[in-house]
Amino acid sequence: MLTRLHSVALSGIEGFPCEVEVDVTSRGLPQSILVGLPDQATKESLERIRAALTNCGYQWPRHRTVINLAPADLRKEGSAFDLPIALGMIAADGQVTADALDDFLVAGELALDGRVRPIKGALSMAILAKDKGFSRMIVPAANAPEAAVVADLDVFPVNSLTQAVGLITGQLQLDPTHVDLDKAFAWASTYDLDFADVRGQEHVKRAMTIAAAGHHNMLMIGPPGAGKTMLAKRLPTILPPLTLAESLETTRIYSSVGLLKAGQALVATRPVRSPHSSTSSPALVGGGTIPTPGELSLAHHGVLFLDEFPQFTRNVLETIRQPLEDGQVTVSRVHSAVTFPAQIMLIAAMNPCPCGYLGDPKRTCKCSPLQVQKYRGRISGPLVDRIDIHVEVPAVAYRKLRSTDLGTSSAHIRQQVISARRRQKQRFGSDSTLTNTRMTSRAIRKHCPLDEACESLLKQAMHELGLSARAHDKLLKLSRTIADLAEADSIKPEHLSEAIQYRLLDRTV
């Protein structure tokens, strides 16, 4: 007898429909065959299913069984097909009668004792289920909250194979999982960190305020222990709250690589990813036979913090140049090309020299000028051009470390950032997601006019610093953000002057 079920296969973070066909026939040799371009984890599912059926009191079909995962020309990856294959086998073998199978979209991994284990990408599967017109979905209980954030879809959580069988046969009544999005956001969108924890460094906080207001990339240069990492980790606390659409995009990425905690419905805070300097290019941009997201995509709508910036290999640093401009990463393979979102803020940190103490008034730098030049030369000019703000982070004085006065808080800074973002939203009306850093050349000419004093100042800076055309545009975008924070309608010389001061590497290298 032939039975069909509906499931989902993942390609990157996108789901595509997969029909699980199971045919049990008395003709031919009694064996089980799995076809449809399964990967190794999917091929091994037959042995898991055999044990699960036996331990749950069902029989393994004694006749020839062919399982097809359609469409057969697209590779299937993972263990999420265990549950639909098991249900299809016992239904095709006549052990249960399930007329409602066609109404469900099913996914889940089976343990040998019949328990249903969590899977990756449940949110993407739920989004596809809704798009394809399904109203009911069966998923592992641990994945139910993330799938249930999709409206108008009944998500049934199951803990075992027997529960799934009872549900599709109508012998067991289960309540679908419901998620209160407002409550989930309120519970998950709190930060434990605050800028008030950082003593001193008020000028760096100012630079970070500008970076957050216009979504600008930033490079901090200072000795070890000056607070660069502390500052970077607290940057998300001053960014505007995630919208529901942004949260769903970020959650899909984390769900596809299995980084959501059990029972977690949404990623409601902006992520911070800080890969080690030994990270490879595939780990940063994504890769694999069937590509999976890398650190760039895991930082989507959040912050990518690269500490010890020059210690990253040159080819790794060069891979992030284009994503910084495009906001996405494309990973190409022989059989396909997968695009992942990567709208990030890059926050990098480095020492001023190999030993870290160049310019320190209390410690002697032991590096030669050639060593310093070679150290900073590990960062290419085109990459430096794509970083809007370069700021020095000096060592904190003892009296500031021991001071009882709290520094500027995240709540205070966040209000300034939200106010500046509101002005940008009004300016770019037709595209409310656009920020100053994403302005095109045409938009720069329209929204960043300069008076005579600013023109003279910009001309002098371009001549003395030898700035590129890209750095010229970066200066204007940064000046526009500083003007927005000052609630000014036009760019004034003081705004442009402050922006020029943030081209530190252009002034010293």
Residue pairs with C-beta under 8 A, 6 or more apart in sequence:
1 23
1 24
1 25
1 92
1 93
1 94
2 21
2 22
2 23
2 92
3 21
3 22
3 23
3 88
3 91
3 92
3 101
4 19
4 20
4 21
4 22
4 88
4 101
4 102
5 19
5 20
5 22
5 84
5 87
5 88
5 101
5 102
5 104
5 106
6 17
6 18
6 19
6 20
6 84
6 102
6 104
6 105
6 106
6 134
7 18
7 19
7 20
7 80
7 81
7 84
7 105
7 106
7 107
8 15
8 16
8 17
8 18
8 80
8 105
8 107
8 121
8 124
8 125
8 128
8 129
9 15
9 16
9 18
9 69
9 74
9 76
9 77
10 16
10 77
10 78
10 80
10 120
10 121
10 124
10 125
10 256
11 74
11 290
11 336
11 338
12 256
12 286
12 290
12 291
12 292
12 293
12 331
12 338
12 339
12 340
13 121
13 124
13 252
13 253
13 255
13 256
13 293
13 297
13 340
14 124
14 338
15 121
15 124
15 125
15 127
15 128
16 74
16 128
17 128
17 132
18 69
18 70
18 71
18 76
18 81
19 69
19 70
20 67
20 68
20 69
20 70
20 81
20 84
20 85
20 88
20 106
21 66
21 67
21 68
21 70
21 88
22 65
22 66
22 67
22 85
22 88
22 89
22 91
22 92
23 65
23 66
23 68
23 92
24 61
24 63
24 64
24 65
24 89
24 92
24 93
25 63
25 64
25 66
26 63
26 64
27 64
28 64
29 64
30 62
30 63
30 64
31 64
31 65
32 46
32 60
32 61
32 65
32 66
32 67
33 64
33 65
33 66
33 67
34 42
34 43
34 45
34 46
34 67
34 69
34 85
35 66
35 67
35 68
35 69
35 72
36 67
36 68
36 69
36 70
36 71
36 72
36 76
37 69
37 72
37 73
37 74
37 75
37 76
38 45
38 69
38 75
38 76
38 81
39 75
39 76
39 77
39 78
39 289
39 290
41 77
41 78
41 79
42 69
42 76
42 77
42 78
42 79
42 81
45 79
45 81
45 82
45 85
45 110
46 67
46 85
48 79
48 82
48 109
48 110
48 111
48 112
49 82
49 85
49 86
49 89
49 110
50 60
51 112
51 113
52 82
52 86
52 110
52 111
52 112
52 113
52 114
52 161
53 59
53 60
53 86
53 89
53 90
53 114
53 161
54 60
55 112
55 113
55 114
56 113
56 114
56 160
56 161
56 162
57 162
58 90
58 95
58 161
59 90
59 93
59 95
60 89
61 89
61 92
61 93
63 93
65 89
65 92
65 93
67 85
67 88
67 89
69 76
69 81
75 290
75 335
77 290
78 119
78 120
78 121
79 109
79 110
79 117
79 119
80 107
80 108
80 109
80 119
80 120
80 121
80 125
81 107
82 108
82 109
82 110
83 106
83 107
83 108
83 109
83 110
83 116
83 138
83 158
83 161
83 164
84 106
84 107
84 108
86 110
86 161
87 98
87 101
87 106
87 161
87 164
87 165
87 168
88 101
90 96
90 165
91 97
91 98
91 101
91 168
96 165
96 168
96 169
97 169
98 165
98 168
98 169
100 168
100 169
100 170
101 168
103 134
103 135
103 136
104 134
104 136
104 137
104 138
104 168
105 125
105 128
105 129
105 132
105 134
105 136
105 137
105 138
106 137
106 138
106 164
107 119
107 122
107 125
107 137
107 138
107 139
107 140
108 116
108 117
108 119
108 138
108 139
108 140
108 158
108 164
109 116
109 117
109 118
109 119
109 140
110 116
110 117
110 161
111 117
114 160
114 161
114 162
115 159
115 160
115 161
116 140
116 141
116 158
116 159
116 160
116 161
116 163
116 164
117 140
117 142
118 140
118 142
118 143
118 258
118 262
119 139
119 140
119 143
120 255
120 256
120 257
120 258
121 252
121 255
121 256
122 139
122 140
122 143
122 144
122 146
122 147
122 255
123 146
123 147
123 149
123 150
123 248
123 251
123 252
123 255
124 252
124 255
124 256
125 137
125 139
125 147
126 137
126 139
126 146
126 147
126 148
126 149
126 150
126 153
126 155
127 150
127 252
129 137
129 150
129 153
130 150
130 151
130 152
130 153
134 153
135 152
135 153
135 154
136 153
136 154
136 156
136 176
137 147
137 153
137 154
137 155
137 156
138 156
138 158
138 164
138 167
138 168
139 147
139 155
139 156
139 157
139 158
140 157
140 158
140 159
141 157
141 158
141 159
142 262
142 263
143 157
144 155
144 156
144 157
144 177
145 177
145 179
145 184
145 263
145 264
145 265
146 251
146 255
146 260
146 264
146 265
146 266
147 153
147 155
147 177
148 155
148 176
148 177
148 178
148 179
148 265
149 179
149 181
149 184
149 248
149 251
149 265
149 266
154 176
155 176
155 177
156 167
156 174
156 176
156 177
157 174
157 177
158 164
158 167
158 174
163 172
163 174
165 171
166 172
167 174
179 265
181 244
181 266
184 265
184 266
184 268
185 244
185 247
185 266
185 268
187 268
188 264
188 265
188 266
188 267
188 268
188 269
189 241
189 242
189 268
189 269
190 269
191 236
191 237
191 269
191 410
193 233
193 234
193 237
193 410
194 234
194 237
194 409
194 410
194 411
195 205
195 231
195 234
195 237
195 238
195 407
195 408
195 409
195 410
195 413
196 406
196 407
196 408
196 409
196 410
197 230
197 234
197 407
198 205
198 227
198 230
198 231
198 234
198 407
199 227
199 396
199 400
199 401
199 403
199 407
200 227
200 396
200 397
200 400
200 401
200 407
201 226
201 227
201 231
201 393
201 396
201 407
202 407
202 408
203 391
204 220
204 227
204 231
204 391
204 393
205 231
205 407
205 408
205 413
207 218
207 389
207 391
207 502
208 218
208 231
208 235
208 238
208 413
209 238
209 413
209 416
209 417
209 485
210 216
210 389
210 478
210 481
210 482
210 485
210 502
211 217
211 218
211 235
211 345
211 347
211 388
211 389
212 235
212 238
212 239
212 345
212 413
212 417
213 416
213 417
213 420
213 421
213 436
213 481
213 484
213 485
214 388
214 420
214 424
214 435
214 436
214 437
214 477
214 478
214 480
214 481
214 484
215 345
215 435
215 436
215 437
215 438
216 345
216 388
216 389
216 436
216 437
216 477
216 478
216 481
217 324
217 345
217 346
217 347
217 348
217 386
217 387
217 388
217 389
217 437
218 345
218 346
218 347
218 348
218 387
218 388
218 389
218 390
218 391
219 309
219 347
219 348
219 349
219 350
219 384
219 387
219 389
219 390
219 391
219 504
219 505
220 228
220 231
220 232
220 347
220 348
220 349
220 350
220 391
220 392
220 393
221 349
221 350
221 351
221 352
221 390
221 391
221 392
221 393
221 504
221 505
222 228
222 349
222 351
222 352
222 392
222 393
222 394
222 395
223 351
223 352
223 356
223 357
223 360
223 363
223 394
223 395
224 351
224 356
225 395
226 393
226 394
226 395
226 396
227 393
227 396
228 307
228 349
228 393
229 274
229 305
229 307
229 349
231 393
232 272
232 274
232 303
232 305
232 307
232 347
232 349
233 272
233 274
233 305
234 410
235 272
235 303
235 345
235 347
236 269
236 270
236 271
236 272
236 302
236 303
237 410
237 414
238 410
238 413
238 414
238 417
239 270
239 345
239 414
239 417
240 414
240 417
240 418
240 421
242 250
242 267
242 268
242 269
242 270
242 301
246 301
247 266
247 267
247 268
248 266
249 300
249 301
249 341
250 267
250 271
250 300
250 301
250 302
251 260
251 265
251 266
251 267
253 293
253 297
253 298
253 300
253 340
253 341
254 260
254 267
254 271
254 298
256 292
256 293
257 292
257 293
257 298
259 298
260 267
270 301
270 302
270 303
271 298
271 299
271 300
271 301
271 302
271 303
272 299
272 302
272 303
272 305
273 295
273 298
273 299
273 302
273 303
273 304
273 305
274 304
274 305
274 306
274 307
275 283
275 284
275 295
275 306
277 306
277 307
277 308
277 311
277 312
279 295
279 312
279 316
280 316
281 287
281 315
281 316
281 319
282 288
282 294
283 294
283 295
284 294
284 295
284 296
284 316
284 319
284 320
285 294
285 296
285 319
285 320
285 323
285 329
285 331
286 292
286 293
286 294
286 296
286 297
286 329
286 331
286 338
286 340
287 294
287 331
289 333
290 333
291 331
291 333
291 336
291 338
291 340
293 340
294 329
294 340
295 304
296 304
296 320
296 323
296 329
296 340
296 342
296 344
297 329
297 340
297 341
297 342
299 342
299 344
300 340
300 341
300 342
300 343
300 344
301 343
301 344
302 344
302 345
303 344
303 345
303 347
304 320
304 344
304 345
304 346
304 347
305 347
305 348
305 349
306 312
306 346
306 347
306 348
306 349
307 348
307 349
308 349
308 350
308 351
309 317
309 348
309 349
309 350
309 379
310 350
310 375
310 376
310 378
310 379
311 378
314 378
314 380
317 378
317 379
317 380
317 383
318 380
318 383
320 346
320 383
321 382
321 383
321 386
323 329
323 342
323 344
324 344
324 346
324 386
325 386
327 341
327 342
327 343
327 344
327 438
328 339
328 340
328 341
328 342
328 343
329 339
329 340
329 342
330 337
330 338
330 339
330 340
331 337
331 338
331 339
331 340
346 387
348 387
349 393
350 379
351 358
352 358
352 359
352 372
353 365
353 367
353 371
353 372
353 375
354 367
354 371
354 372
354 375
355 365
355 366
355 367
357 363
357 364
357 365
357 366
358 365
358 367
358 372
359 365
360 395
362 395
367 375
373 509
376 505
376 509
381 468
384 390
384 505
384 506
385 468
385 470
385 471
385 474
386 470
388 437
388 474
388 477
388 478
388 502
389 478
389 502
390 502
390 503
390 504
390 505
390 506
391 502
391 504
392 504
416 485
419 485
419 487
420 481
420 484
420 485
421 435
423 484
423 487
424 434
424 435
424 436
424 484
425 432
427 447
428 434
428 443
436 477
436 478
436 480
436 481
436 484
437 477
437 481
439 447
439 448
439 477
439 480
441 473
444 473
444 476
444 477
447 480
448 476
448 477
448 479
448 480
448 491
449 490
449 491
450 458
450 476
450 491
450 496
451 490
451 492
453 493
454 491
454 492
454 493
454 496
457 493
457 496
457 497
457 500
458 472
458 475
458 496
461 467
461 475
461 500
461 503
462 472
465 471
465 500
465 503
465 506
465 507
466 506
467 475
467 503
467 506
471 503
471 506
475 496
475 499
475 500
475 503
476 491
478 499
478 502
479 491
479 495
479 496
479 498
479 499
480 491
480 495
482 495
482 498
482 499
483 489
483 490
483 491
483 492
483 495
486 495
488 495
